[in-house]
Amino acid sequence: MSPDKKTGNFLNAIQKYADEQKHMIRSEVEKFKAEELKKAEDEGIRDAHALIQKEMASMRAGITSELAKKEDEGRQALYKRREEMVEEVFARAEKRLLEYSATEQYKDALKKNAAEAAAYFADDEITVYIKSDDMPLGAELKEIFGQNCSIKAASDIAVGGFKAQCEKKGIVVDFTLDTRLENRRDWFLKNSKLKV
């Protein structure tokens, strides 16, 4: 074989080896780039997923907070309306009781209650408190309770009835319509079905 041919074969072999090496390096570079790109994509997906989860959690918390706020506002509005309704009912009841306190039936009931209360006190010294509008009945009540009784107008009795107090025994008997009406509030709230 001629030296030129040997040299050509040698150069061809070197070129072939260089091409193989170049192809192998390119292949490794492409593989490395593909792996790095896959890692970057996976990391990007994980970061995006974490960001989405964080945003969703933040949105859920915001929505939950807003719902709780709206629910609380609604509940407060219901409480307020319930209280308004209770006040309306009791204002009407008080008005009707005031109308009743101007009747003969009321005066008869007042005297009957006075006779019942007088039995608690016997001949003890007592003070009977009535609303100022009932002061004209004072003489009749004094007769029922006895001579040791003093009758006084009370500013805390607006609807009607009386309170009898014996300081010696430390006893107060309350037959006021005001107290009876107020004591019905709990019963009304339990039985009116105005639940919140």
Residue frames relative to the residue before (quaternion, step in Angstrom):
aa qw qx qy qz dx dy dz
M 1.0000 0.0000 0.0000 0.0000 0.00 0.00 0.00
S 0.4703 -0.6944 0.4705 0.2743 3.49 -0.99 0.88
P 0.6206 -0.5676 0.3843 0.3807 3.50 -1.18 0.55
D 0.6225 0.5363 -0.3616 0.4406 3.60 1.06 -0.63
K 0.6513 0.5070 -0.3100 0.4719 3.51 1.04 -0.85
K 0.6285 0.5257 -0.3300 0.4687 3.58 1.00 -0.78
T 0.6540 0.5034 -0.3064 0.4744 3.52 0.94 -0.91
G 0.6484 0.5194 -0.3138 0.4598 3.60 0.98 -0.86
N 0.6594 0.4944 -0.3064 0.4763 3.55 0.98 -0.91
F 0.6378 0.5252 -0.3254 0.4599 3.54 1.02 -0.82
L 0.6717 0.4904 -0.2910 0.4729 3.56 0.93 -0.93
N 0.6310 0.5216 -0.3294 0.4704 3.56 1.07 -0.80
A 0.6467 0.5128 -0.3202 0.4651 3.58 0.97 -0.84
I 0.6469 0.5028 -0.3185 0.4767 3.59 1.00 -0.85
Q 0.6519 0.5146 -0.3136 0.4603 3.55 0.98 -0.93
K 0.6465 0.5170 -0.3132 0.4654 3.55 0.99 -0.88
Y 0.6555 0.4988 -0.3082 0.4759 3.60 0.95 -0.88
A 0.6455 0.5165 -0.3138 0.4670 3.59 1.00 -0.87
D 0.6454 0.5134 -0.3189 0.4672 3.60 1.00 -0.86
E 0.6463 0.5153 -0.3168 0.4651 3.58 0.98 -0.87
Q 0.6571 0.5053 -0.3010 0.4714 3.56 0.98 -0.92
K 0.6430 0.5205 -0.3119 0.4673 3.55 1.02 -0.94
H 0.6623 0.4985 -0.3018 0.4710 3.58 0.93 -0.91
M 0.6507 0.5103 -0.3074 0.4709 3.59 0.99 -0.88
I 0.6527 0.4992 -0.3129 0.4763 3.64 0.95 -0.86
R 0.6379 0.5178 -0.3231 0.4697 3.60 0.97 -0.90
S 0.6517 0.5217 -0.3046 0.4586 3.55 0.95 -0.92
E 0.6645 0.4875 -0.2983 0.4814 3.59 0.96 -0.87
V 0.6349 0.5208 -0.3249 0.4691 3.59 1.01 -0.84
E 0.6545 0.5035 -0.3101 0.4711 3.59 0.94 -0.93
K 0.6490 0.5110 -0.3105 0.4704 3.56 0.99 -0.88
F 0.6510 0.5087 -0.3063 0.4730 3.59 0.97 -0.92
K 0.6536 0.5052 -0.3123 0.4690 3.60 0.94 -0.91
A 0.6517 0.5117 -0.3161 0.4622 3.57 0.99 -0.88
E 0.6558 0.5039 -0.3141 0.4662 3.60 0.96 -0.83
E 0.6684 0.4939 -0.2950 0.4714 3.58 0.94 -0.94
L 0.6352 0.5191 -0.3215 0.4730 3.56 1.05 -0.82
K 0.6362 0.5185 -0.3122 0.4784 3.59 1.01 -0.85
K 0.6426 0.5092 -0.3228 0.4729 3.60 0.97 -0.86
A 0.6641 0.5018 -0.3025 0.4644 3.58 0.92 -0.94
E 0.6443 0.5125 -0.3206 0.4684 3.59 0.99 -0.83
D 0.6567 0.5088 -0.3075 0.4640 3.56 0.92 -0.96
E 0.6620 0.4944 -0.3013 0.4760 3.57 0.96 -0.90
G 0.6372 0.5242 -0.3158 0.4684 3.57 1.04 -0.82
I 0.6461 0.5089 -0.3094 0.4773 3.58 1.00 -0.85
R 0.6494 0.5071 -0.3174 0.4694 3.61 0.95 -0.88
D 0.6649 0.4948 -0.3039 0.4698 3.57 0.93 -0.92
A 0.6526 0.5056 -0.3137 0.4691 3.58 0.96 -0.87
H 0.6443 0.5165 -0.3153 0.4676 3.58 0.98 -0.87
A 0.6548 0.5017 -0.3089 0.4734 3.58 0.95 -0.89
L 0.6503 0.5070 -0.3137 0.4708 3.58 0.99 -0.85
I 0.6421 0.5129 -0.3189 0.4722 3.58 0.98 -0.86
Q 0.6564 0.5063 -0.3114 0.4645 3.60 0.92 -0.88
K 0.6472 0.5137 -0.3142 0.4675 3.56 1.00 -0.85
E 0.6636 0.4955 -0.2992 0.4740 3.58 0.94 -0.90
M 0.6490 0.5116 -0.3178 0.4648 3.57 0.97 -0.83
A 0.6420 0.5100 -0.3223 0.4731 3.58 0.98 -0.83
S 0.6445 0.5127 -0.3130 0.4730 3.56 1.01 -0.84
M 0.6550 0.4999 -0.3097 0.4745 3.59 0.97 -0.86
R 0.6366 0.5219 -0.3282 0.4633 3.60 0.97 -0.86
A 0.6553 0.5054 -0.3126 0.4663 3.56 0.93 -0.91
G 0.6536 0.5124 -0.3089 0.4636 3.57 0.98 -0.84
I 0.6646 0.4909 -0.2972 0.4785 3.56 0.95 -0.92
T 0.6459 0.5170 -0.3171 0.4636 3.59 0.95 -0.89
S 0.6552 0.5063 -0.3044 0.4709 3.56 0.97 -0.88
E 0.6635 0.4979 -0.3028 0.4692 3.57 0.95 -0.88
L 0.6457 0.5103 -0.3170 0.4714 3.57 1.00 -0.84
A 0.6474 0.5100 -0.3193 0.4679 3.58 0.95 -0.86
K 0.6408 0.5184 -0.3194 0.4675 3.57 1.01 -0.83
K 0.6715 0.4873 -0.2973 0.4725 3.59 0.91 -0.94
E 0.6413 0.5196 -0.3215 0.4640 3.57 0.99 -0.84
D 0.6541 0.5035 -0.3086 0.4727 3.57 0.98 -0.85
E 0.6414 0.5102 -0.3253 0.4718 3.59 0.98 -0.83
G 0.6485 0.5155 -0.3113 0.4655 3.57 1.00 -0.86
R 0.6580 0.5050 -0.3047 0.4681 3.56 0.95 -0.90
Q 0.6448 0.5138 -0.3198 0.4669 3.58 1.00 -0.84
A 0.6405 0.5126 -0.3256 0.4701 3.59 1.02 -0.81
L 0.6479 0.5095 -0.3171 0.4691 3.58 1.03 -0.78
Y 0.6286 0.5246 -0.3334 0.4674 3.59 0.98 -0.83
K 0.6633 0.5065 -0.3059 0.4582 3.53 0.91 -0.97
R 0.6716 0.4867 -0.3067 0.4670 3.59 0.88 -0.90
R 0.6239 0.5320 -0.3461 0.4560 3.59 1.01 -0.78
E 0.6588 0.5032 -0.3078 0.4670 3.58 0.93 -0.90
E 0.6288 0.5264 -0.3344 0.4644 3.58 1.03 -0.80
M 0.6575 0.5102 -0.3082 0.4608 3.57 0.96 -0.90
V 0.6358 0.5162 -0.3254 0.4727 3.58 0.97 -0.86
E 0.6639 0.4974 -0.3093 0.4650 3.58 0.90 -0.90
E 0.6298 0.5257 -0.3377 0.4614 3.60 1.01 -0.78
V 0.6583 0.5089 -0.3075 0.4618 3.58 0.91 -0.94
F 0.7164 0.4457 -0.2650 0.4668 3.58 0.83 -0.94
A 0.5927 0.5354 -0.3730 0.4721 3.60 1.14 -0.51
R 0.6502 0.4951 -0.3153 0.4825 3.60 1.01 -0.81
A 0.6413 0.5179 -0.3238 0.4645 3.58 0.98 -0.84
E 0.6497 0.5078 -0.3192 0.4671 3.58 0.95 -0.85
K 0.6320 0.5311 -0.3323 0.4561 3.59 0.98 -0.83
R 0.6698 0.4890 -0.2979 0.4727 3.58 0.95 -0.89
L 0.6430 0.5094 -0.3250 0.4706 3.59 1.03 -0.75
L 0.6214 0.5231 -0.3412 0.4730 3.59 1.06 -0.71
E 0.6279 0.5097 -0.3325 0.4851 3.58 1.04 -0.77
Y 0.6415 0.5297 -0.3089 0.4609 3.57 1.00 -0.87
S 0.6694 0.5284 -0.3100 0.4203 3.59 0.97 -0.86
A 0.6389 0.4951 -0.3383 0.4819 3.58 1.28 -0.06
T 0.5922 0.5965 -0.3570 0.4075 3.60 1.29 0.02
E 0.6222 -0.5216 0.4320 0.3926 3.54 -1.34 0.23
Q 0.5866 0.5775 -0.3713 0.4296 3.60 1.08 -0.67
Y 0.6348 0.5243 -0.3251 0.4652 3.56 1.01 -0.85
K 0.6629 0.5077 -0.3127 0.4528 3.58 0.85 -0.94
D 0.6429 0.5086 -0.3193 0.4754 3.58 1.01 -0.78
A 0.6599 0.5002 -0.3060 0.4698 3.60 0.94 -0.89
L 0.6248 0.5418 -0.3321 0.4537 3.58 1.03 -0.80
K 0.6734 0.4838 -0.2914 0.4771 3.59 0.92 -0.89
K 0.6333 0.5269 -0.3286 0.4619 3.59 1.01 -0.80
N 0.6652 0.4885 -0.2953 0.4814 3.59 0.95 -0.89
A 0.6188 0.5409 -0.3387 0.4580 3.58 1.07 -0.72
A 0.6449 0.5092 -0.3210 0.4710 3.60 0.98 -0.84
E 0.6427 0.5163 -0.3184 0.4680 3.59 1.02 -0.79
A 0.6901 0.4710 -0.2799 0.4727 3.60 0.91 -0.90
A 0.5988 0.5881 -0.3645 0.4033 3.61 1.03 -0.74
A 0.5989 0.5820 -0.3542 0.4210 3.58 1.11 -0.65
Y 0.6115 0.5599 -0.3523 0.4341 3.63 1.13 -0.52
F 0.7797 0.4167 -0.1731 0.4341 3.53 1.00 -0.84
A 0.2472 -0.7812 0.5321 0.2134 3.64 1.17 -0.39
D 0.7785 -0.2974 0.2301 0.5025 3.60 -0.65 -1.09
D 0.3360 0.7570 -0.4989 0.2552 3.60 1.23 0.39
E 0.5208 -0.6071 0.4998 0.3323 3.49 -1.27 0.52
I 0.0498 0.8149 -0.5724 0.0765 3.59 -0.69 1.10
T 0.2601 -0.7056 0.6295 0.1956 3.50 -1.39 0.31
V 0.1596 -0.7725 0.6104 0.0721 3.55 -0.89 0.99
Y 0.1772 -0.7865 0.5885 0.0611 3.54 -0.78 1.13
I 0.0178 0.7870 -0.6152 0.0443 3.57 -0.88 0.99
K 0.5864 -0.5461 0.4249 0.4211 3.58 -1.23 0.22
S 0.6477 -0.5696 0.3404 0.3745 3.56 -1.09 0.69
D 0.6225 0.5488 -0.3474 0.4367 3.62 1.07 -0.66
D 0.6865 0.4771 -0.2773 0.4734 3.60 1.19 -0.48
M 0.3822 0.7549 -0.4693 0.2525 3.60 1.23 0.00
P 0.5954 0.5575 -0.3935 0.4240 3.67 1.00 -0.51
L 0.6516 0.4944 -0.3153 0.4813 3.63 1.22 -0.38
G 0.3777 0.7808 -0.4410 0.2306 3.58 1.30 -0.11
A 0.6654 0.5060 -0.3138 0.4503 3.60 0.87 -0.90
E 0.6612 0.4974 -0.3137 0.4659 3.60 0.93 -0.82
L 0.6548 0.5008 -0.3123 0.4721 3.59 1.00 -0.82
K 0.6263 0.5327 -0.3364 0.4592 3.61 1.02 -0.80
E 0.6341 0.5278 -0.3222 0.4643 3.56 1.03 -0.77
I 0.6589 0.5038 -0.3060 0.4673 3.59 1.00 -0.82
F 0.7357 0.4243 -0.2309 0.4747 3.60 0.89 -0.97
G 0.5417 -0.6264 0.4048 0.3876 3.62 1.12 -0.45
Q 0.7116 -0.5011 0.3179 0.3762 3.50 -1.35 0.31
N 0.6565 0.5072 -0.3209 0.4569 3.62 1.13 -0.49
C 0.5472 0.6166 -0.3730 0.4257 3.57 1.25 0.38
S 0.0919 -0.7522 0.6468 0.0860 3.55 -1.10 0.77
I 0.2729 -0.7627 0.5713 0.1320 3.59 -0.98 0.87
K 0.0128 0.8006 -0.5971 0.0496 3.57 -0.84 1.03
A 0.4591 -0.6426 0.5362 0.2979 3.54 -1.21 0.63
A 0.1638 -0.7907 0.5857 0.0708 3.57 -0.99 0.88
S 0.4138 -0.7283 0.4934 0.2344 3.55 -0.81 1.01
D 0.6707 0.5019 -0.3071 0.4516 3.61 1.17 -0.43
I 0.6260 0.4524 -0.3580 0.5246 3.59 1.26 0.19
A 0.0538 -0.8409 0.5382 -0.0207 3.57 -0.24 1.30
V 0.7276 0.4376 -0.2424 0.4694 3.59 1.03 -0.75
G 0.6622 -0.4839 0.3259 0.4702 3.57 0.78 -0.95
G 0.5741 0.5760 -0.4521 0.3664 3.52 -1.36 0.00
F 0.3200 -0.7417 0.5534 0.2032 3.56 -1.24 -0.38
K 0.2216 -0.6922 0.6597 0.1911 3.48 -1.47 0.20
A 0.1297 -0.7693 0.6214 0.0724 3.54 -0.98 0.88
Q 0.0621 -0.8208 0.5675 -0.0214 3.56 -0.77 1.06
C 0.1020 -0.7531 0.6485 0.0433 3.51 -1.01 0.99
E 0.3024 -0.7839 0.5139 0.1730 3.58 -0.31 1.23
K 0.5997 0.5852 -0.3565 0.4133 3.59 1.02 -0.75
K 0.7690 0.3213 -0.1748 0.5242 3.60 0.89 -0.92
G 0.4012 -0.7277 0.4685 0.2999 3.59 1.25 -0.22
I 0.4855 0.6631 -0.4212 0.3835 3.57 1.12 0.68
V 0.0282 -0.7473 0.6632 0.0320 3.53 -1.13 0.79
V 0.1307 -0.7643 0.6286 0.0602 3.55 -0.85 1.02
D 0.1438 -0.8176 0.5565 0.0327 3.55 -0.64 1.17
F 0.0256 0.7851 -0.6150 0.0687 3.56 -0.55 1.23
T 0.3497 0.7553 -0.4964 0.2466 3.61 1.09 0.60
L 0.5055 -0.6223 0.5087 0.3136 3.53 -1.15 0.67
D 0.5614 0.6071 -0.3741 0.4199 3.57 1.18 -0.61
T 0.6984 0.4561 -0.2648 0.4837 3.58 0.85 -1.02
R 0.6422 0.5216 -0.3319 0.4531 3.58 0.93 -0.84
L 0.6485 0.5072 -0.3160 0.4715 3.58 0.96 -0.85
E 0.6736 0.4926 -0.3015 0.4612 3.59 0.86 -0.91
N 0.6524 0.5222 -0.3163 0.4490 3.59 1.01 -0.76
R 0.6226 0.5510 -0.3400 0.4395 3.59 1.18 -0.38
R 0.4674 0.6942 -0.4452 0.3186 3.61 1.20 -0.24
D 0.6718 0.4862 -0.3095 0.4653 3.61 0.81 -0.95
W 0.6434 0.5131 -0.3212 0.4687 3.56 0.92 -0.89
F 0.6540 0.5212 -0.3092 0.4528 3.57 0.92 -0.92
L 0.6738 0.4971 -0.3026 0.4553 3.60 0.86 -0.91
K 0.6704 0.4918 -0.2976 0.4691 3.59 1.03 -0.75
N 0.7986 0.3469 -0.1489 0.4687 3.58 0.94 -0.87
S 0.5973 0.6076 -0.3631 0.3771 3.61 1.19 -0.23
K 0.3568 -0.7540 0.4683 0.2913 3.58 1.32 -0.26
L 0.4170 0.6677 -0.4933 0.3701 3.57 1.12 0.69
K 0.1577 0.8187 -0.5278 0.1619 3.54 0.71 1.13
V 0.1969 -0.7521 0.6160 0.1270 3.55 -1.16 0.67
